[in-house]
Every structure is written in C-alpha cells, then in structure tokens.
C-alpha cells in the first residue's frame, strides 16, 4: 500500500499544473516602411517658374538609390523572417503544452485503472479471507474431539480473532484506498474541466498562429516577387540610361568634329577673303595709275 501511494503521488506530481500554463500572445506585425509618396515638382516662390533638366539621371545616382532600396528591403526581409521564426516558436510551445495536457489526461486514466484494479483485488482478498475464516472455524469445530468445551471455545475465539484482525486491517486499507480514489476522481473532474477549456483555447491559438504563418509566408513570397520585378525594372532602366549616355557621348563627339570642321572651313574662307581683298586692292591701284 505504501508503494502504491508513493506511485500515485509521483504520478500526481508529474502531471501538468493547469494554473502554471501561460497563454502566449500572437505577435501582430505591421509594415515598417510606409508606401512612397508621389514626388512633387518644386516651384520658386519668387519667379513662379519651374526649372527642368534635360539631362537624364546618371546610372550612378540610379545605382545609389537602388542600393538604398536594397538595404531597406533586406532589413524588412530580416524583420519578417524574425517574425516568422517567432510564430513557429509559439506554435511549437503551444503544441508541446497540448501534448502535456493530453498526456496528463492519459496518466490519470492509467492511474484510475490502477486504483480500480487494486480495489477489486483487495475486495477479492477480503472475500477470500472471509471464506478461509468460515472454513477454518468449521474445521476447528469438527476436529476438536476430546477437548473441553471451554478450550474449544477459546481456540475458536482465538482463530476468529486472528482472521478478524486481518480482515479489519484489509477493510481499513480498502477504505483508505477508496478515499484516495474519490479524492483523485474529484480533483480530476475539476482539472478535466479546466483541461478541456485550456485545450480548446490552445488548439484555437495554434490554428490562428498557423493561419498567421501561412499569411506571412504568402506576404513574403509576394514581396520577393515584387522585389525581383523592381530589380529587373531597375536593371532595364540602368541599361537604357547607359545606352542613352553612350549615345549622348557619341553625339557630343560628332558635334565636336563638326564644329572643328566648320572652324577649319571658316578659317579657310577668311584666308580666301583676305587674298581676294588683297588682289582687289592691287587691281584698284593699277586702275588708278592707268587713269
């Protein structure tokens, strides 16, 4: 009986304490960066005129803005990854708590079966003792030939007292075991009610966390898709700007060559004009002399 009581206490101590279970909050995340605001052109307050630049943005400035956007994107991706890991950790914790609660219910079912089995065994032992007592008294009464009535009664009383002592001790053990069984059943009734409420809440929170996890994974995939598209668009823009820059440089060189050629032609014309002017002066001088 002492070993059985110790086993019961060990089982009760290993069970989950429902009051110690804490409900974990589901983390709610928000966008850390607001959507970009549309850019507005600045107008001078004094002249009310708007100045536009004909030059396209250089690839260097585009690359700098792309690097800045990439840094923000990496920070946001890291934040989302941390949140996803937190949700996975919360799911694991709650699933572990659910497992502990279910195991506690199974342990009580096993303990109750043990109680009932031991009670049945002790009751059978009590019935066996009663039968053995009756049989022993009957044998003693029949075999006490040649013994005085006083001695016979003394033997029967002693035999009966010995069996009664065993039966009384067994009845006390049965009563003690039944009392502990009733206490454990009453405690389990209260704990089971709390257990069902806690399990229902835990399972609902697990489903909510799993839904949050799926929503976040979907959001991260959509975000990755948008980032890839924006990266490809930026790459195309950079290539386009490089082509424009190359075309502008070629046009500049062509215009410089044309300007140099025009300058050479202008110098040549000036020399020709000077030569023609000198010839005209010579002719005019000759004409004056002849006249």
Residue pairs with C-beta under 8 A, 6 or more apart in sequence:
1 173
1 176
1 177
4 114
4 118
4 177
5 180
7 114
8 111
8 114
8 115
8 180
8 184
11 107
11 108
11 110
11 111
12 111
12 184
14 107
15 104
15 107
15 108
15 191
16 97
16 100
16 101
16 103
16 104
18 101
18 191
18 194
18 195
18 198
21 97
21 101
21 198
23 201
23 205
24 90
24 93
24 94
24 205
26 87
26 90
26 205
26 208
26 209
26 212
27 83
27 86
27 87
27 90
29 79
29 80
29 83
29 216
32 75
32 76
32 79
33 72
33 76
41 50
43 49
43 50
44 50
44 51
56 241
56 244
56 245
57 241
58 241
58 245
59 238
59 241
59 242
59 245
62 234
62 237
62 238
62 241
63 238
66 231
66 234
66 238
69 230
73 227
76 223
77 220
77 223
80 216
80 219
80 220
80 223
81 220
83 216
84 213
84 216
84 217
84 220
87 209
87 212
87 213
87 216
88 213
90 209
91 206
91 209
91 210
91 213
94 202
94 205
94 206
94 209
95 206
97 202
98 199
98 202
98 203
98 206
101 195
101 198
101 199
101 202
102 199
104 191
104 195
105 192
105 195
108 184
108 188
108 191
108 192
111 184
112 181
112 184
112 185
112 188
115 177
115 180
115 181
115 184
116 181
118 177
119 174
119 177
119 178
119 181
122 170
122 173
122 174
122 177
123 174
125 170
126 167
126 170
126 171
126 174
129 163
129 166
129 167
129 170
130 167
132 163
133 159
133 160
133 163
133 164
133 167
136 159
136 163
137 156
137 159
137 160
140 152
140 155
140 156
140 159
141 152
141 156
144 151
144 152
144 155
147 155
